[in-house]
Amino acid sequence: MRVIYSEDHKLRDAKTELHGGLLVKPFEGPFRAEWILAAVKEAGFSDVVAPRDHGLATALKVHGADYLEFLRTCWDRWTAMGFKGEAIPTAFAYRRSRNRVPNNIDGAVGYYANSVETAISKGTYEAALASMNVATSGADWLHEGNRFAFSLCRPPGHHAGIDLFGGYCFINNAAVAAQRLLDHGAKKVAILDVDFHHGNGTQDITYNRGDIFFASLHGDPVDAFPYFLGYADETGEGEGEWLNANYPMPAGTPWEVWSAALQDSLKRIAAFGAEAIVLSLGVDTFEQDPISFFKLKSPDYIRMGEMIAASGLPILTVMEGGYGVPEIGLNVANVLKGLEA
């Protein structure tokens, strides 16, 4: 199991998050990657390497060029306006509005945001680029003939859509990695999202595509962020018809129920004929996670890895969520153990 990791994730260290009507210390911070790295090393996964720089060529196939340019320039434009805090939107391109990009950065932040809790801070773009390179370097490792890689991405990516950021996500690492595998010659790739929260950004990117199957196991959006995508009747459109599978589940979901959804998603991935799986791994399904409501326990993550590995496919694991408790490192390591078991 090769582990790809970049110290540049630390450049993203936002100080504010809007939560429960208050500005609080973000649940997503540098400590997450540090806990995970320490745990996977302790578990024996010692082949840790830095990513290669791949530029934006692959990202431009899944994200809008104007959006990536917005991310690149946002912080400088924000501070040039004299704003003292971090960039949080104050207006949105809501229903029945004119969806045009404002010149004013205060408006542009709202145009490109899909949620308001995620502030853009100094170093966010550079950290997001490094995270993307961690993912694409993992895809390259699979292309070279290896079975497993773990891309320890931070910031995460699965809430980042074609031209939208939010949910702590800016560039969709899993989608970029899948595109990289396709560019290497794969005909069909699956993205399997096991984060507690629906991968609304990934669905946005893949919904009309015939070369990527997307499955997401998540908290029912009637009760859980991101609320406005993730329902079971969202099945894909055009070339992507029936290639989008959502498994929304209620509060208190235990392993026995959750694993049945995983088994069904793996059957669909096999029927699709995927040549590789990009695993969007969030361990916020853990029973003690502070912002989620599933009830998986630490040993369940070993079984999760074993079930996914039983597909027989090359698997690139891309880090998504998991918050606030040191067990996120143990749970990630357990998934990797299960994959190699």
C-alpha positions in Angstrom: 0.0 0.0 0.0 1.6 3.2 -1.1 0.6 6.3 0.9 0.8 9.7 -0.9 0.9 12.7 1.4 1.8 16.4 1.1 2.9 18.7 4.0 1.3 21.5 1.9 -2.1 20.6 3.3 -1.1 22.7 6.3 -1.4 25.8 4.1 -5.1 25.4 4.6 -5.7 26.4 8.2 -8.9 28.3 8.3 -9.9 29.9 11.7 -13.6 30.3 11.2 -16.6 28.1 10.4 -20.2 29.0 10.6 -21.9 26.3 12.7 -25.1 26.6 14.7 -25.3 30.3 14.2 -21.8 30.8 15.6 -18.4 31.3 14.1 -16.4 28.4 15.6 -13.1 26.7 15.1 -13.4 24.5 12.0 -14.1 20.8 12.4 -11.8 20.3 9.4 -8.2 21.3 10.2 -4.6 20.2 9.8 -4.8 17.9 12.8 -6.9 15.5 10.8 -4.2 14.6 8.3 -1.6 14.5 11.1 -3.7 12.0 13.2 -4.3 9.8 10.1 -0.7 9.8 9.0 0.5 8.8 12.4 -2.0 6.0 12.7 -1.3 4.5 9.2 2.4 4.6 9.9 1.8 2.9 13.3 -0.2 0.2 11.5 2.8 -0.6 9.3 2.0 1.4 6.2 5.4 3.1 5.9 5.8 3.6 2.2 4.9 7.3 2.3 5.9 9.5 -0.6 5.2 13.1 -1.7 3.1 13.7 -4.8 4.2 14.8 -8.2 3.0 18.1 -9.6 0.5 17.4 -12.4 -0.7 21.0 -13.2 -4.3 21.7 -14.0 -4.8 19.7 -17.2 -6.8 16.9 -15.6 -8.7 19.2 -13.2 -9.9 21.3 -16.2 -11.7 18.2 -17.5 -13.9 18.1 -14.4 -14.0 21.7 -13.2 -14.8 25.0 -15.0 -11.7 27.1 -15.9 -13.5 30.2 -14.5 -14.0 28.4 -11.2 -10.4 27.3 -10.9 -9.3 30.8 -11.6 -11.7 32.1 -9.0 -10.1 29.7 -6.4 -6.6 30.9 -7.5 -7.4 34.6 -7.1 -10.0 34.6 -4.4 -7.9 35.4 -1.3 -5.9 38.1 -3.0 -9.0 39.8 -4.3 -10.7 39.4 -0.9 -7.9 41.1 1.0 -7.5 43.7 -1.7 -11.1 44.8 -0.9 -9.9 45.5 2.7 -11.9 42.7 4.3 -10.3 41.6 7.6 -11.9 38.2 8.1 -11.9 35.0 5.9 -14.0 34.8 2.8 -17.5 33.7 3.6 -20.4 34.4 1.1 -23.0 36.9 2.0 -25.2 36.5 -1.1 -26.1 33.5 -3.3 -27.3 32.8 -6.9 -30.6 31.6 -5.6 -33.7 30.4 -7.4 -35.2 32.9 -10.0 -32.1 35.0 -9.7 -29.8 36.1 -12.6 -26.9 33.7 -12.4 -24.1 35.9 -13.6 -20.7 36.1 -12.0 -20.3 39.5 -10.2 -17.1 41.5 -10.5 -17.1 42.2 -6.8 -15.3 39.4 -4.9 -18.0 39.4 -2.2 -20.6 38.5 -4.8 -18.3 36.0 -6.6 -17.7 34.0 -3.4 -21.5 33.6 -3.2 -21.8 32.6 -6.9 -19.2 29.8 -6.5 -20.3 28.5 -3.1 -22.8 25.7 -2.5 -22.7 26.2 1.3 -21.7 28.9 3.7 -19.8 27.1 6.5 -16.6 26.9 4.5 -14.4 30.0 4.6 -11.7 30.6 2.0 -8.5 31.5 3.8 -4.9 32.3 2.9 -3.2 29.2 1.5 -6.5 27.4 0.6 -5.9 27.3 -3.1 -2.3 26.0 -2.7 -3.4 23.3 -0.3 -6.2 22.3 -2.6 -3.7 22.0 -5.5 -1.5 19.8 -3.3 -4.4 17.7 -2.3 -5.3 17.2 -6.0 -1.8 16.2 -6.8 -1.9 13.6 -4.0 -4.9 12.1 -5.6 -3.6 12.1 -9.2 -0.3 10.6 -8.0 -2.3 7.8 -6.5 -4.0 7.3 -9.8 -0.6 7.1 -11.5 0.5 4.5 -9.0 -2.4 2.3 -10.0 -1.7 2.9 -13.7 1.8 1.6 -13.1 0.3 -1.8 -12.3 -0.1 -1.6 -8.5 -3.3 -2.8 -6.7 -3.7 -0.3 -3.9 -2.8 3.3 -3.1 -3.9 5.6 -0.3 -4.0 9.3 -1.2 -4.1 11.2 2.1 -5.9 14.2 0.7 -6.6 17.3 2.6 -8.6 19.4 2.1 -11.2 16.8 1.0 -13.0 17.1 -2.3 -16.3 15.3 -2.7 -18.5 18.4 -2.1 -16.7 20.4 -4.8 -18.9 20.4 -8.0 -18.1 21.5 -11.5 -18.0 25.2 -10.4 -18.9 25.1 -6.7 -17.0 24.8 -3.4 -18.4 24.0 0.0 -18.3 21.3 2.7 -14.6 22.0 3.2 -14.0 21.0 -0.4 -12.5 23.0 -3.3 -11.2 20.6 -6.0 -12.9 17.2 -6.4 -9.9 14.9 -5.8 -11.8 11.7 -6.4 -13.3 13.0 -9.7 -9.9 14.3 -10.9 -8.3 10.9 -10.0 -11.0 9.0 -11.9 -10.4 11.3 -14.9 -6.6 10.6 -14.6 -7.3 6.8 -14.8 -9.5 7.4 -17.8 -6.8 9.5 -19.5 -4.3 6.6 -18.8 -6.6 4.4 -20.9 -9.3 2.9 -18.6 -12.7 2.8 -20.3 -14.8 2.7 -17.1 -14.0 3.8 -13.6 -16.2 3.7 -10.5 -16.2 6.2 -7.7 -17.5 4.6 -4.4 -18.2 7.3 -1.8 -18.5 5.9 1.8 -18.3 9.3 3.5 -21.3 10.0 5.9 -22.3 13.0 3.7 -23.5 12.6 0.2 -20.9 13.4 -2.5 -23.0 16.1 -4.1 -20.0 17.6 -5.9 -19.0 14.2 -7.4 -22.6 13.6 -8.5 -22.6 17.0 -10.2 -19.5 16.1 -12.2 -20.4 12.6 -13.1 -24.2 12.7 -13.5 -24.2 12.9 -17.3 -21.2 10.7 -18.0 -21.1 7.2 -19.3 -17.6 6.4 -18.3 -17.9 6.8 -14.5 -20.3 5.0 -12.2 -20.9 6.9 -9.0 -22.3 5.3 -5.8 -22.8 7.2 -2.5 -23.7 5.7 0.9 -24.8 8.5 3.2 -27.1 10.1 5.7 -30.5 10.8 4.3 -30.4 14.3 3.0 -33.8 15.1 4.6 -31.8 15.2 7.8 -28.1 15.6 6.8 -25.8 18.0 4.9 -25.7 18.7 2.0 -29.5 18.4 2.0 -30.3 19.2 -1.6 -28.8 16.2 -3.4 -28.5 12.5 -2.5 -31.9 11.1 -2.9 -32.5 7.5 -4.2 -34.4 8.7 -7.3 -31.3 10.6 -8.6 -30.1 7.9 -11.1 -28.2 9.8 -13.8 -29.1 11.5 -17.1 -28.1 11.2 -20.7 -25.0 8.9 -21.1 -25.0 8.6 -17.3 -28.5 7.2 -17.0 -28.6 4.5 -14.3 -25.0 5.1 -13.5 -25.7 7.1 -10.3 -26.7 5.2 -7.2 -27.6 6.9 -4.0 -28.1 5.0 -0.7 -29.6 7.5 1.8 -29.9 6.0 5.3 -31.5 7.2 8.5 -30.0 8.3 11.9 -28.7 5.4 13.9 -27.8 3.2 10.9 -25.6 0.3 12.2 -23.1 -1.8 10.3 -25.6 -4.5 9.4 -27.8 -2.1 7.4 -24.9 0.0 6.1 -23.0 -3.0 4.8 -26.0 -4.3 2.9 -26.0 -1.0 0.9 -22.2 -1.5 0.3 -22.8 -5.0 -1.0 -25.4 -3.8 -3.4 -23.2 -0.9 -4.6 -20.3 -3.4 -5.3 -22.7 -5.6 -7.3 -23.6 -2.6 -9.4 -20.0 -1.6 -9.9 -19.2 -5.1 -11.1 -22.2 -5.1 -13.5 -20.9 -1.7 -14.9 -17.6 -3.3 -15.7 -15.4 -0.9 -13.8 -11.7 -1.4 -14.3 -10.8 0.4 -11.0 -12.4 1.9 -8.0 -11.7 5.3 -6.6 -12.8 5.0 -2.9 -13.9 8.3 -1.4 -13.2 7.4 2.1 -14.9 9.3 4.9 -14.8 7.8 8.4 -17.4 10.2 9.7 -19.7 7.2 9.7 -18.1 6.4 13.1 -20.4 6.2 16.1 -18.5 9.0 17.9 -18.2 11.5 15.0 -19.4 14.9 16.2 -21.3 16.0 13.1 -22.8 12.7 11.8 -25.3 10.1 13.0 -24.3 6.6 11.8 -23.2 4.0 14.3 -20.2 2.1 12.7 -17.6 0.9 15.1 -13.8 0.7 14.6 -13.7 -3.0 13.7 -16.3 -2.4 11.0 -13.8 -0.5 9.0 -11.7 -3.6 8.6 -14.7 -5.5 7.2 -15.4 -2.5 4.9 -12.0 -2.8 3.4 -12.3 -6.5 3.0 -15.6 -6.2 1.2 -14.3 -3.6 -1.2 -11.1 -5.5 -1.9 -13.2 -8.6 -2.7 -14.1 -6.8 -5.9 -10.7 -7.8 -7.2 -10.2 -4.4 -8.7 -7.4 -1.9 -8.3 -8.4 0.5 -5.6 -7.3 4.1 -5.0 -8.5 5.3 -1.6 -8.9 9.1 -1.5 -9.4 10.7 1.9 -12.6 12.7 2.5 -14.2 13.3 6.0 -14.0 12.2 9.6 -13.9 14.7 12.4 -13.0 15.6 15.9 -12.0 12.3 17.4 -8.6 10.7 17.4 -10.1 7.4 16.2 -10.3 8.8 12.7 -6.7 7.6 12.3 -7.4 4.1 13.6 -10.5 3.8 11.4 -8.6 4.8 8.3 -5.8 2.4 9.1 -8.4 -0.3 9.6 -9.8 0.2 6.1 -6.3 -0.1 4.7 -5.7 -3.3 6.7 -9.0 -4.7 5.3 -8.1 -3.9 1.8 -4.7 -5.7 2.1 -6.1 -8.6 4.1 
